[in-house]
Amino acid sequence: MAQDGQRLDVVIPGVEASSYPITIGHGTLSGVWGEILQTWPKHNPFVVTDSELVKAGHLQTLVGAEKVPTFTIDPAGEVSKHIQTVVAIVERMEKECLGRDSIIVALGGGTVGDIAGFAAAIFKRGVPVIQIPTTTVAQADSSVGGKTGVDSSVSKNAFGAFWQPAAVYIDVATLTTLDDRQYRAGLIESVKHAAIMDAEYFGFFETNIDAILNKDMAVLEQIAATNCRIKADVVQQDPTEKNMRRILNYGHTIGHAVESASGFELLHGESVAIGMIAAGKLEKALGLADDDRLERITNLLVKLGMPIRIPADITKEKIIDLLRTDKKAVGKWPRFVLLESLGAALCRDGQWAHEVSQDMVERCLDELY
């Protein structure tokens, strides 16, 4: 005789509330290693960095004369941000006989942090990661919030996981070793934060642009603290990007497509700058902007030396194809973060990312050539 089917409910305990410290200063890197060993005495550290950081002397400043298992990403940069690098890190950790009592220390820019964070999320089903960001983009954005991942052959950050750091240590003095192009491009994440959340912060950028470009340490500390405050506020409300956290993608949807289409010849910040201009043009086309916000954003980006037009060798068709594969696309087309005013992202019907027709996007892209 047939029996009725059975059902068993598995109760998953909720994740306990947790927090992590962000320490900001300048000239503090040499003291971080001792604090790591003191705070996590039962964990075996494994450092992930890149060849440029080794060359700049930051690895030696961090660990001193101590011999620490280390994986050096080479070549540095987006070209190595793929799944094979993550596999190589995990296998190196296995060869070092490291286990679930490991702690990964990510010393570097956004690429290092994303790769190391993803490796930490999947190694032995998850080990802690400490972020020590050394670039403007990492100190402003990618080291805080727990988004990790690597690129596929088709799009950016196709593989990834949310994996919050155990701690973040920011030494703004590490920015002095960045070349000028990397330094300026990384500031675009700070401009984005100001555009979506803090008009006063945007004004601070406009007023202090010379001090920023001259790498004034006090100003850079203030920038780092403001960025972390904005990012933490958003992440606390939406840790896994279900809705509000999408505002952090302002300028990134088209920006990521432009970056990929350039074969990563354009830096992330340079591409996001173009994406922010595109977003501003969408706002005008949708009747959302009757103020001077686009002009102010454009002027600031120009002062930072950013491109504001799409390179001629990147076709509109290529950008559209890449937009269809955006990881946040719904029905093979992404939604777009827009501004209500400078310093305030647009929220309608409880949603922070909005439908914009492909036709309107194409018309706005035409204006960027």
VOBA-1610 file (N, C-alpha, C; in pm, whole numbers, padded with zeros to 5 digits, always signed):
BEGIN
Met+00086-00119+00000Met+00000+00000+00000Met+00089+00124+00000Ala+00056+00222-00084Ala+00135+00344-00093Ala+00126+00424+00037Gln+00238+00478+00078Gln+00240+00559+00199Gln+00251+00707+00162Asp+00196+00791+00250Asp+00209+00934+00228Asp+00356+00974+00238Gly+00397+01074+00161Gly+00533+01125+00170Gly+00561+01186+00306Gln+00684+01193+00339Gln+00723+01250+00468Gln+00798+01381+00447Arg+00787+01466+00544Arg+00856+01596+00538Arg+00931+01618+00668Leu+01055+01663+00654Leu+01138+01695+00771Leu+01192+01835+00754Asp+01163+01918+00850Asp+01215+02055+00847Asp+01346+02062+00921Val+01448+02120+00858Val+01579+02139+00920Val+01591+02283+00965Val+01606+02304+01092Val+01616+02438+01147Val+01763+02481+01146Ile+01791+02591+01079Ile+01927+02645+01072Ile+01937+02761+01170Pro+02022+02752+01271Pro+02035+02864+01366Pro+02079+02990+01295Gly+02025+03104+01336Gly+02062+03231+01275Gly+02205+03266+01301Val+02262+03342+01210Val+02400+03387+01227Val+02405+03491+01339Glu+02493+03471+01433Glu+02503+03565+01543Glu+02555+03699+01494Ala+02504+03803+01556Ala+02552+03936+01521Ala+02702+03945+01550Ser+02774+04009+01463Ser+02918+04020+01482Ser+02965+04155+01432Ser+03086+04190+01465Ser+03143+04316+01419Ser+03292+04296+01400Tyr+03356+04390+01333Tyr+03501+04384+01319Tyr+03557+04526+01323Pro+03678+04539+01375Pro+03737+04673+01389Pro+03806+04719+01261Ile+03801+04849+01237Ile+03878+04914+01131Ile+03971+05013+01198Thr+04101+04994+01179Thr+04201+05082+01239Thr+04263+05168+01130Ile+04265+05300+01151Ile+04313+05393+01049Ile+04424+05480+01108Gly+04533+05493+01033Gly+04642+05579+01075Gly+04741+05597+00963His+04857+05656+00993His+04964+05661+00893His+05096+05626+00961Gly+05176+05544+00889Gly+05300+05494+00946Gly+05276+05383+01047Thr+05163+05315+01037Thr+05124+05214+01136Thr+05148+05070+01091Leu+05186+05049+00965Leu+05194+04914+00911Leu+05292+04826+00989Ser+05403+04882+01032Ser+05505+04802+01100Ser+05457+04744+01233Gly+05352+04801+01288Gly+05302+04750+01416Gly+05185+04655+01403Val+05138+04633+01281Val+05018+04552+01261Val+05043+04405+01289Trp+05160+04353+01248Trp+05184+04210+01261Trp+05181+04165+01407Gly+05241+04243+01493Gly+05239+04210+01635Gly+05097+04207+01689Glu+05014+04300+01643Glu+04875+04303+01688Glu+04798+04181+01638Ile+04827+04139+01514Ile+04762+04020+01459Ile+04796+03897+01544Leu+04925+03880+01573Leu+04968+03763+01651Leu+04910+03765+01792Gln+04894+03884+01847Gln+04840+03896+01982Gln+04689+03872+01984Thr+04620+03919+01880Thr+04474+03908+01877Thr+04426+03771+01836Trp+04504+03704+01748Trp+04466+03571+01700Trp+04580+03472+01728Pro+04611+03448+01856Pro+04729+03366+01891Pro+04716+03219+01852Lys+04595+03171+01833Lys+04575+03029+01803Lys+04556+03004+01653His+04576+03107+01573His+04561+03093+01429His+04698+03098+01360Asn+04711+03020+01255Asn+04834+03021+01176Asn+04817+03116+01057Pro+04896+03225+01052Pro+04877+03324+00945Pro+04938+03280+00813Phe+04871+03321+00706Phe+04917+03297+00569Phe+04893+03427+00493Val+04999+03486+00440Val+04989+03616+00375Val+04967+03600+00225Val+04873+03677+00172Val+04855+03689+00028Val+04885+03833-00010Thr+04977+03852-00104Thr+05015+03985-00149Thr+05043+03979-00298Asp+05105+04082-00354Asp+05142+04075-00496Asp+05284+04127-00517Ser+05333+04107-00637Ser+05473+04138-00667Ser+05505+04286-00651Glu+05408+04373-00678Glu+05433+04517-00663Glu+05447+04556-00516Leu+05369+04492-00431Leu+05378+04521-00287Leu+05511+04473-00229Val+05558+04359-00278Val+05688+04308-00236Val+05797+04405-00280Lys+05786+04450-00404Lys+05885+04543-00458Lys+05886+04676-00381Ala+05767+04720-00340Ala+05757+04847-00267Ala+05805+04835-00122Gly+05828+04713-00074Gly+05879+04694+00061Gly+05772+04679+00167His+05643+04676+00128His+05537+04670+00228His+05531+04536+00299Leu+05561+04427+00228Leu+05560+04296+00293Leu+05665+04290+00404Gln+05784+04339+00375Gln+05890+04339+00476Gln+05854+04430+00593Thr+05792+04544+00563Thr+05749+04633+00670Thr+05648+04564+00761Leu+05559+04486+00701Leu+05456+04418+00780Leu+05513+04309+00868Val+05588+04214+00810Val+05628+04094+00886Val+05768+04103+00943Gly+05847+04203+00900Gly+05983+04215+00950Gly+06069+04098+00909Ala+06144+04045+01002Ala+06235+03933+00972Ala+06168+03797+00988Glu+06042+03797+01030Glu+05973+03669+01055Glu+05947+03595+00924Lys+05966+03466+00925Lys+05936+03382+00810Lys+05790+03340+00817Val+05713+03384+00717Val+05569+03360+00716Val+05531+03297+00582Pro+05450+03191+00581Pro+05403+03136+00454Pro+05331+03245+00373Thr+05373+03262+00249Thr+05323+03374+00169Thr+05297+03329+00026Phe+05189+03380-00031Phe+05163+03363-00174Phe+05170+03500-00239Thr+05258+03514-00337Thr+05274+03641-00407Thr+05209+03632-00544Ile+05105+03711-00565Ile+05035+03713-00693Ile+05123+03785-00795Asp+05152+03718-00904Asp+05240+03774-01006Asp+05197+03722-01143Pro+05162+03812-01234Pro+05170+03957-01225Pro+05061+04016-01136Ala+05089+04135-01084Ala+04991+04205-01002Ala+04879+04260-01090Gly+04764+04282-01028Gly+04657+04348-01101Gly+04547+04255-01150Glu+04452+04316-01220Glu+04330+04248-01264Glu+04358+04126-01352Val+04470+04128-01424Val+04501+04016-01513Val+04513+03884-01437Ser+04543+03889-01308Ser+04555+03767-01226Ser+04430+03739-01143Lys+04327+03820-01162Lys+04206+03803-01080Lys+04113+03701-01144His+04153+03574-01136His+04074+03467-01194His+04080+03345-01102Ile+03999+03247-01133Ile+03982+03133-01044Ile+04109+03050-01030Gln+04194+03050-01132Gln+04318+02973-01123Gln+04409+03026-01013Thr+04407+03158-00991Thr+04488+03215-00883Thr+04436+03168-00748Val+04305+03163-00733Val+04246+03116-00607Val+04283+02970-00584Val+04275+02889-00687Val+04313+02748-00676Val+04459+02736-00632Ala+04546+02817-00690Ala+04688+02812-00656Ala+04710+02850-00510Ile+04635+02947-00459Ile+04648+02987-00318Ile+04604+02873-00227Val+04488+02816-00257Val+04435+02707-00174Val+04532+02589-00172Glu+04586+02554-00287Glu+04678+02440-00292Glu+04809+02470-00221Arg+04855+02597-00228Arg+04976+02633-00153Arg+04951+02619-00002Met+04834+02661+00043Met+04801+02648+00185Met+04798+02501+00226Glu+04744+02417+00139Glu+04743+02274+00169Glu+04885+02218+00179Lys+04972+02261+00087Lys+05110+02213+00090Lys+05184+02261+00214Glu+05137+02373+00271Glu+05195+02423+00396Glu+05134+02354+00518Cys+05045+02256+00491Cys+04979+02179+00596Cys+04893+02269+00687Leu+04836+02372+00627Leu+04749+02461+00703Leu+04608+02403+00706Gly+04537+02432+00815Gly+04403+02378+00832Gly+04302+02487+00864Arg+04196+02448+00935Arg+04088+02542+00964Arg+04127+02642+01073Asp+04245+02623+01132Asp+04295+02721+01228Asp+04385+02825+01160Ser+04371+02837+01028Ser+04449+02937+00953Ser+04378+03072+00958Ile+04454+03176+00929Ile+04398+03308+00908Ile+04474+03372+00792Ile+04402+03412+00691Ile+04465+03473+00573Ile+04479+03623+00595Val+04595+03675+00563Val+04623+03819+00574Val+04640+03873+00433Ala+04548+03957+00390Ala+04549+04013+00255Ala+04618+04150+00258Leu+04737+04155+00203Leu+04815+04280+00199Leu+04819+04328+00055Gly+04745+04432+00025Gly+04747+04482-00113Gly+04624+04562-00148Gly+04605+04580-00279Gly+04493+04656-00329Gly+04367+04573-00341Gly+04270+04627-00416Gly+04142+04561-00428Gly+04150+04422-00488Thr+04239+04403-00584Thr+04252+04272-00646Thr+04303+04169-00546Val+04405+04204-00470Val+04457+04113-00367Val+04348+04082-00265Gly+04280+04186-00220Gly+04176+04166-00119Gly+04063+04078-00168Asp+04020+04098-00292Asp+03911+04017-00349Asp+03952+03870-00362Ile+04074+03849-00414Ile+04122+03712-00433Ile+04142+03642-00298Ala+04212+03710-00207Ala+04241+03649-00077Ala+04114+03625+00003Gly+04020+03719-00005Gly+03893+03702+00066Gly+03815+03584+00014Phe+03815+03566-00119Phe+03745+03452-00178Phe+03813+03321-00139Ala+03946+03321-00141Ala+04020+03202-00098Ala+03987+03168+00047Ala+03980+03269+00133Ala+03945+03246+00273Ala+03805+03189+00287Ala+03713+03235+00203Ala+03574+03188+00211Ala+03560+03041+00177Ile+03648+02990+00090Ile+03631+02852+00044Ile+03734+02754+00100Phe+03843+02803+00159Phe+03945+02712+00212Phe+03892+02640+00335Lys+03887+02508+00329Lys+03838+02426+00440Lys+03698+02472+00485Arg+03620+02522+00391Arg+03484+02575+00413Arg+03483+02705+00494Gly+03595+02774+00493Gly+03596+02908+00548Gly+03690+02930+00664Val+03785+03023+00645Val+03875+03066+00752Val+03873+03218+00755Pro+03915+03279+00867Pro+03912+03426+00876Pro+04009+03491+00778Val+03978+03616+00743Val+04067+03696+00660Val+04082+03834+00722Ile+04204+03884+00722Ile+04234+04020+00766Ile+04271+04101+00642Gln+04209+04217+00629Gln+04236+04303+00514Gln+04330+04416+00555Ile+04442+04428+00480Ile+04535+04541+00498Ile+04544+04610+00362Pro+04452+04701+00332Pro+04447+04764+00200Pro+04557+04868+00183Thr+04617+04869+00063Thr+04732+04957+00039Thr+04709+05052-00078Thr+04587+05055-00133Thr+04557+05143-00246Thr+04436+05228-00213Thr+04417+05334-00289Thr+04303+05423-00265Thr+04171+05350-00284Val+04162+05265-00385Val+04035+05194-00409Val+04008+05094-00298Ala+04109+05026-00250Ala+04089+04927-00144Ala+04059+04993-00010Gln+04126+05103+00020Gln+04102+05171+00146Gln+03967+05239+00148Ala+03917+05276+00031Ala+03787+05342+00023Ala+03671+05245+00021Asp+03693+05127-00037Asp+03576+05048-00072Asp+03594+04897-00050Ser+03684+04836-00124Ser+03680+04690-00135Ser+03723+04615-00010Ser+03798+04679+00080Ser+03844+04608+00200Ser+03735+04598+00305Val+03629+04678+00291Val+03521+04684+00389Val+03393+04632+00324Gly+03324+04543+00391Gly+03194+04502+00340Gly+03182+04357+00302Gly+03294+04288+00284Gly+03288+04144+00269Gly+03257+04090+00131Lys+03253+04174+00028Lys+03234+04121-00106Lys+03369+04074-00161Thr+03375+03949-00199Thr+03499+03892-00253Thr+03468+03825-00386Gly+03568+03805-00469Gly+03542+03734-00593Gly+03650+03754-00697Val+03635+03678-00806Val+03728+03686-00917Val+03649+03686-01048Asp+03719+03724-01155Asp+03654+03738-01286Asp+03649+03605-01360Ser+03550+03593-01448Ser+03549+03484-01545Ser+03605+03536-01676Ser+03605+03455-01778Ser+03651+03502-01910Ser+03546+03591-01976Val+03428+03602-01914Val+03318+03680-01973Val+03296+03811-01899Ser+03298+03808-01765Ser+03260+03929-01691Ser+03336+03937-01559Lys+03326+04056-01496Lys+03393+04081-01369Lys+03318+04014-01255Asn+03396+03962-01159Asn+03343+03912-01033Asn+03233+03807-01052Ala+03249+03722-01153Ala+03149+03620-01180Ala+03146+03513-01072Phe+03261+03486-01009Phe+03269+03391-00898Phe+03296+03471-00771Gly+03225+03440-00664Gly+03251+03516-00542Gly+03168+03469-00424Ala+03190+03534-00312Ala+03118+03503-00190Ala+03120+03625-00100Phe+03019+03636-00014Phe+03023+03737+00090Phe+03100+03677+00208Trp+03211+03741+00244Trp+03297+03689+00351Trp+03357+03809+00425Gln+03295+03842+00538Gln+03336+03962+00610Gln+03475+03943+00672Pro+03558+04047+00672Pro+03691+04035+00732Pro+03684+04027+00884Ala+03788+03971+00942Ala+03799+03969+01088Ala+03845+04105+01140Ala+03919+04179+01058Ala+03966+04313+01094Ala+04019+04380+00968Val+04024+04513+00972Val+04080+04591+00863Val+04180+04689+00923Tyr+04301+04692+00867Tyr+04405+04785+00911Tyr+04442+04875+00794Ile+04419+05004+00809Ile+04447+05100+00702Ile+04562+05191+00744Asp+04669+05187+00667Asp+04782+05279+00683Asp+04788+05363+00557Val+04745+05489+00566Val+04737+05572+00446Val+04875+05605+00390Ala+04980+05585+00470Ala+05116+05611+00420Ala+05153+05515+00308Thr+05087+05399+00300Thr+05117+05306+00190Thr+05079+05365+00055Leu+04993+05466+00055Leu+04951+05527-00072Leu+05063+05605-00139Thr+05167+05638-00063Thr+05276+05717-00121Thr+05356+05637-00223Thr+05344+05504-00221Thr+05420+05422-00316Thr+05340+05393-00443Leu+05213+05436-00446Leu+05133+05416-00567Leu+05178+05510-00678Asp+05172+05462-00802Asp+05196+05555-00911Asp+05075+05647-00925Asp+05095+05760-00990Asp+04993+05865-00992Asp+04863+05819-01056Arg+04872+05739-01160Arg+04751+05693-01228Arg+04667+05604-01137Gln+04731+05508-01069Gln+04661+05419-00978Gln+04600+05498-00861Tyr+04678+05592-00810Tyr+04631+05672-00696Tyr+04505+05749-00732Arg+04508+05820-00845Arg+04393+05901-00885Arg+04272+05816-00918Ala+04294+05706-00990Ala+04183+05620-01028Ala+04113+05562-00905Gly+04191+05529-00803Gly+04132+05472-00683Gly+04046+05569-00605Leu+04067+05699-00625Leu+03987+05800-00556Leu+03843+05804-00605Ile+03815+05742-00718Ile+03680+05749-00775Ile+03579+05678-00685Glu+03621+05575-00613Glu+03527+05512-00519Glu+03488+05611-00409Ser+03580+05698-00370Ser+03548+05801-00271Ser+03449+05902-00328Val+03470+05942-00452Val+03377+06033-00518Val+03238+05969-00527Lys+03235+05840-00558Lys+03108+05768-00565Lys+03037+05771-00430His+03109+05744-00322His+03048+05748-00189His+02987+05884-00161Ala+03059+05989-00196Ala+03007+06124-00175Ala+02882+06148-00258Ala+02883+06102-00383Ala+02770+06125-00474Ala+02643+06057-00425Ile+02655+05937-00367Ile+02535+05862-00330Ile+02487+05888-00187Met+02577+05941-00101Met+02542+05945+00042Met+02572+06075+00116Asp+02660+06161+00062Asp+02707+06270+00146Asp+02750+06390+00061Ala+02659+06485+00043Ala+02688+06604-00037Ala+02798+06688+00026Glu+02803+06690+00159Glu+02908+06767+00228Glu+03046+06707+00198Tyr+03052+06576+00194Tyr+03177+06507+00160Tyr+03218+06538+00017Phe+03122+06548-00073Phe+03154+06586-00210Phe+03215+06726-00213Gly+03157+06816-00135Gly+03212+06951-00127Gly+03353+06951-00068Phe+03378+06862+00028Phe+03512+06849+00086Phe+03612+06812-00023Phe+03574+06720-00111Phe+03661+06682-00221Phe+03690+06802-00311Glu+03587+06877-00345Glu+03606+06992-00433Glu+03698+07095-00369Thr+03682+07118-00241Thr+03759+07222-00171Thr+03904+07179-00147Asn+03926+07050-00123Asn+04058+07001-00083Asn+04129+06921-00192Ile+04092+06945-00318Ile+04146+06864-00427Ile+04298+06872-00435Asp+04355+06990-00411Asp+04502+07002-00419Asp+04570+06921-00310Ala+04519+06928-00186Ala+04577+06851-00076Ala+04562+06702-00101Ile+04451+06662-00160Ile+04428+06521-00192Ile+04530+06473-00294Leu+04548+06550-00400Leu+04643+06511-00504Leu+04787+06514-00454Asn+04815+06596-00354Asn+04949+06602-00295Asn+04969+06500-00183Lys+04869+06416-00159Lys+04874+06308-00061Lys+04902+06359+00081Asp+04829+06461+00119Asp+04836+06512+00255Asp+04784+06404+00350Met+04867+06361+00446Met+04832+06247+00531Met+04706+06273+00614Ala+04692+06391+00671Ala+04575+06421+00754Ala+04448+06416+00671Val+04454+06468+00551Val+04338+06465+00461Val+04306+06322+00420Leu+04409+06243+00391Leu+04386+06103+00351Leu+04326+06022+00466Glu+04368+06049+00589Glu+04306+05981+00703Glu+04158+06017+00713Gln+04127+06144+00691Gln+03987+06188+00698Gln+03904+06121+00588Ile+03963+06111+00468Ile+03895+06045+00357Ile+03869+05898+00390Ala+03971+05829+00443Ala+03956+05688+00477Ala+03846+05668+00581Ala+03845+05754+00683Ala+03745+05742+00789Ala+03604+05767+00736Thr+03589+05867+00650Thr+03457+05898+00594Thr+03409+05786+00504Asn+03500+05734+00420Asn+03463+05621+00333Asn+03415+05501+00416Cys+03491+05468+00520Cys+03455+05353+00602Cys+03321+05374+00673Arg+03296+05497+00716Arg+03167+05527+00780Arg+03052+05505+00683Ile+03066+05558+00561Ile+02960+05544+00461Ile+02940+05398+00423Lys+03052+05329+00395Lys+03041+05189+00353Lys+02982+05105+00466Ala+03026+05127+00589Ala+02976+05048+00702Ala+02827+05072+00722Asp+02783+05195+00706Asp+02641+05228+00724Asp+02555+05150+00625Val+02599+05144+00501Val+02523+05072+00399Val+02528+04922+00423Val+02647+04869+00450Val+02664+04725+00466Val+02587+04673+00587Gln+02584+04751+00695Gln+02510+04708+00814Gln+02361+04693+00784Gln+02308+04776+00695Gln+02167+04769+00661Gln+02136+04659+00560Asp+02236+04622+00478Asp+02211+04524+00372Asp+02340+04447+00344Pro+02378+04355+00433Pro+02510+04290+00422Pro+02529+04205+00296Thr+02421+04149+00241Thr+02437+04059+00125Thr+02372+04114-00001Glu+02361+04245-00009Glu+02319+04315-00132Glu+02184+04267-00185Lys+02083+04266-00097Lys+01949+04233-00139Lys+01877+04354-00199Asn+01918+04473-00153Asn+01849+04593-00202Asn+01936+04718-00186Met+01939+04778-00066Met+02002+04909-00050Met+02150+04909-00087Arg+02218+04800-00058Arg+02362+04796-00083Arg+02394+04817-00231Arg+02295+04800-00316Arg+02318+04821-00459Arg+02358+04964-00492Ile+02329+05058-00401Ile+02368+05196-00431Ile+02520+05210-00442Leu+02594+05116-00382Leu+02740+05120-00393Leu+02786+05089-00535Asn+02692+05044-00620Asn+02725+05016-00760Asn+02702+05137-00850Tyr+02682+05253-00792Tyr+02662+05372-00876Tyr+02780+05389-00971Gly+02751+05397-01100Gly+02855+05410-01200Gly+02923+05281-01238His+02894+05173-01164His+02966+05047-01184His+02905+04958-01292Thr+02777+04970-01315Thr+02713+04879-01411Thr+02771+04899-01550Ile+02765+05022-01598Ile+02828+05053-01727Ile+02980+05055-01710Gly+03028+05098-01594Gly+03172+05102-01571Gly+03238+04965-01583His+03177+04862-01524His+03232+04727-01535His+03234+04680-01679Ala+03128+04714-01754Ala+03123+04673-01895Ala+03234+04740-01975Val+03256+04868-01950Val+03363+04940-02019Val+03499+04882-01981Glu+03517+04853-01853Glu+03644+04796-01806Glu+03673+04663-01873Ser+03573+04575-01877Ser+03591+04445-01942Ser+03616+04461-02091Ala+03540+04550-02156Ala+03553+04571-02300Ala+03690+04625-02337Ser+03754+04696-02244Ser+03888+04751-02271Ser+03996+04646-02256Gly+03957+04522-02219Gly+04057+04420-02188Gly+04135+04457-02064Phe+04071+04536-01975Phe+04129+04584-01850Phe+04248+04676-01873Glu+04255+04734-01993Glu+04353+04841-02017Glu+04314+04965-01938Leu+04183+04988-01925Leu+04135+05095-01838Leu+04132+05043-01695Leu+04175+05125-01600Leu+04168+05088-01459Leu+04023+05092-01412His+03999+05024-01300His+03863+05018-01247His+03805+05158-01225Gly+03881+05243-01159Gly+03832+05378-01130Gly+03809+05460-01256Glu+03895+05444-01353Glu+03877+05515-01481Glu+03746+05472-01548Ser+03718+05343-01540Ser+03596+05290-01601Ser+03472+05335-01525Val+03480+05336-01391Val+03367+05381-01310Val+03342+05530-01332Ala+03447+05607-01356Ala+03428+05748-01387Ala+03340+05764-01510Ile+03369+05688-01614Ile+03286+05690-01735Ile+03144+05645-01700Gly+03135+05541-01617Gly+03004+05491-01576Gly+02923+05593-01498Met+02989+05675-01417Met+02918+05779-01343Met+02865+05887-01436Ile+02944+05922-01536Ile+02895+06018-01635Ile+02774+05960-01709Ala+02783+05831-01743Ala+02671+05766-01810Ala+02546+05767-01721Ala+02564+05738-01592Ala+02450+05740-01499Ala+02389+05880-01492Gly+02475+05982-01491Gly+02425+06119-01489Gly+02344+06153-01613Lys+02386+06102-01726Lys+02312+06125-01851Lys+02178+06050-01848Leu+02176+05931-01789Leu+02050+05859-01772Leu+01955+05939-01684Glu+02007+05997-01577Glu+01924+06078-01487Glu+01862+06195-01561Lys+01940+06260-01644Lys+01886+06372-01723Lys+01780+06323-01821Ala+01807+06211-01888Ala+01712+06158-01985Ala+01582+06116-01919Leu+01588+06074-01793Leu+01469+06032-01721Leu+01399+06147-01649Gly+01453+06268-01663Gly+01393+06383-01599Gly+01417+06391-01450Leu+01524+06328-01403Leu+01554+06325-01260Leu+01650+06434-01217Ala+01713+06501-01313Ala+01821+06595-01279Ala+01796+06730-01345Asp+01749+06825-01266Asp+01734+06962-01315Asp+01830+07055-01241Asp+01939+06996-01190Asp+02039+07073-01116Asp+02174+07060-01187Asp+02281+07103-01117Asp+02413+07102-01180Asp+02498+06984-01135Arg+02434+06877-01087Arg+02512+06766-01030Arg+02603+06703-01132Leu+02556+06680-01255Leu+02640+06616-01355Leu+02760+06703-01388Glu+02739+06833-01394Glu+02850+06924-01423Glu+02953+06921-01310Arg+02906+06920-01184Arg+02999+06917-01070Arg+03076+06785-01067Ile+03007+06674-01091Ile+03074+06545-01094Ile+03176+06540-01207Thr+03136+06588-01324Thr+03226+06589-01439Thr+03350+06673-01411Asn+03332+06792-01354Asn+03445+06880-01325Asn+03543+06815-01227Leu+03489+06747-01124Leu+03576+06683-01026Leu+03651+06567-01090Leu+03584+06490-01173Leu+03651+06377-01240Leu+03762+06427-01332Val+03739+06537-01401Val+03841+06595-01489Val+03961+06640-01407Lys+03938+06704-01291Lys+04048+06746-01205Lys+04130+06627-01154Leu+04064+06514-01140Leu+04133+06393-01097Leu+04200+06321-01214Gly+04186+06377-01334Gly+04253+06320-01451Gly+04183+06198-01509Met+04053+06185-01484Met+03980+06068-01530Met+03924+06087-01671Pro+03913+05978-01748Pro+03846+05986-01877Pro+03696+06005-01855Ile+03633+06080-01941Ile+03488+06100-01929Ile+03417+06059-02057Arg+03491+05998-02149Arg+03432+05945-02272Arg+03479+05802-02293Ile+03398+05725-02364Ile+03433+05587-02395Ile+03537+05586-02505Pro+03646+05512-02489Pro+03746+05504-02596Pro+03683+05459-02728Ala+03730+05515-02836Ala+03670+05491-02967Ala+03677+05345-03009Asp+03776+05271-02959Asp+03790+05130-03001Asp+03698+05035-02924Ile+03619+05087-02830Ile+03522+05006-02758Ile+03384+05034-02817Thr+03325+04937-02881Thr+03198+04960-02949Thr+03081+04959-02851Lys+02978+05032-02887Lys+02856+05031-02808Lys+02797+04890-02802Glu+02806+04817-02911Glu+02751+04682-02916Glu+02820+04590-02814Lys+02951+04606-02798Lys+03025+04525-02701Lys+02979+04556-02559Ile+02959+04685-02531Ile+02913+04724-02397Ile+02775+04667-02369Ile+02686+04674-02467Ile+02551+04620-02449Ile+02556+04470-02423Asp+02639+04399-02498Asp+02652+04254-02477Asp+02699+04224-02336Leu+02794+04302-02286Leu+02845+04280-02151Leu+02742+04316-02045Leu+02661+04417-02070Leu+02555+04452-01976Leu+02455+04337-01959Arg+02432+04264-02066Arg+02338+04151-02058Arg+02390+04039-01968Thr+02523+04032-01952Thr+02580+03927-01867Thr+02616+03978-01728Asp+02576+04100-01697Asp+02603+04155-01564Asp+02549+04060-01458Lys+02627+04037-01351Lys+02590+03936-01252Lys+02462+03972-01178Lys+02419+04098-01182Lys+02296+04138-01115Lys+02181+04157-01214Ala+02201+04113-01339Ala+02098+04129-01440Ala+01973+04048-01406Val+01858+04102-01439Val+01730+04033-01424Val+01669+04024-01563Gly+01646+03902-01610Gly+01597+03887-01746Gly+01697+03935-01849Lys+01825+03910-01821Lys+01935+03945-01911Lys+01949+04095-01934Trp+01906+04175-01835Trp+01928+04320-01845Trp+01940+04376-01703Pro+02045+04456-01677Pro+02066+04505-01540Pro+01972+04619-01504Arg+01964+04644-01376Arg+01898+04765-01326Arg+02007+04864-01284Phe+01970+04991-01278Phe+02071+05096-01263Phe+02047+05178-01137Val+02156+05208-01068Val+02152+05298-00953Val+02158+05441-01006Leu+02069+05525-00955Leu+02059+05663-01001Leu+02056+05756-00880Leu+02084+05883-00903Leu+02079+05982-00795Leu+01947+06057-00796Glu+01897+06083-00673Glu+01785+06177-00659Glu+01838+06319-00655Ser+01950+06335-00589Ser+02022+06463-00584Ser+02166+06430-00549Leu+02255+06527-00557Leu+02394+06502-00520Leu+02400+06471-00371Gly+02449+06353-00338Gly+02455+06311-00200Gly+02339+06222-00157Ala+02252+06188-00252Ala+02136+06104-00217Ala+02099+06015-00335Ala+02110+05884-00315Ala+02068+05789-00418Ala+01916+05783-00424Leu+01865+05751-00541Leu+01721+05746-00564Leu+01662+05615-00512Cys+01555+05626-00433Cys+01480+05509-00387Cys+01334+05528-00426Arg+01280+05432-00501Arg+01139+05438-00541Arg+01073+05304-00511Asp+00958+05311-00446Asp+00884+05190-00410Asp+00972+05092-00335Gly+01062+05147-00251Gly+01148+05065-00169Gly+01266+05004-00241Gln+01286+05040-00369Gln+01393+04982-00450Gln+01501+05086-00479Trp+01627+05039-00475Trp+01741+05129-00494Trp+01808+05111-00630Ala+01767+05013-00707Ala+01816+04994-00844Ala+01694+04992-00935His+01704+05056-01051His+01586+05090-01128His+01593+05042-01272Glu+01478+05012-01326Glu+01468+04968-01465Glu+01491+05087-01558Val+01578+05066-01654Val+01602+05164-01760Val+01606+05085-01891Ser+01534+05131-01991Ser+01524+05056-02115Ser+01659+05049-02187Gln+01678+04943-02262Gln+01800+04930-02341Gln+01812+05044-02441Asp+01701+05086-02498Asp+01703+05195-02595Asp+01757+05323-02532Met+01712+05354-02410Met+01760+05476-02344Met+01908+05464-02309Val+01950+05347-02264Val+02092+05327-02233Val+02176+05347-02358Glu+02131+05293-02470Glu+02206+05308-02595Glu+02217+05454-02636Arg+02109+05530-02620Arg+02112+05672-02657Arg+02211+05749-02569Cys+02215+05715-02440Cys+02309+05783-02350Cys+02453+05743-02381Leu+02474+05616-02416Leu+02608+05573-02454Leu+02657+05647-02579Asp+02566+05672-02673Asp+02602+05747-02794Asp+02662+05883-02762Glu+02615+05943-02651Glu+02663+06077-02612Glu+02802+06073-02550Leu+02853+05952-02524Leu+02982+05940-02455Leu+03098+05910-02551Tyr+03070+05913-02681Tyr+03178+05890-02779Tyr+03224+06025-02837
//
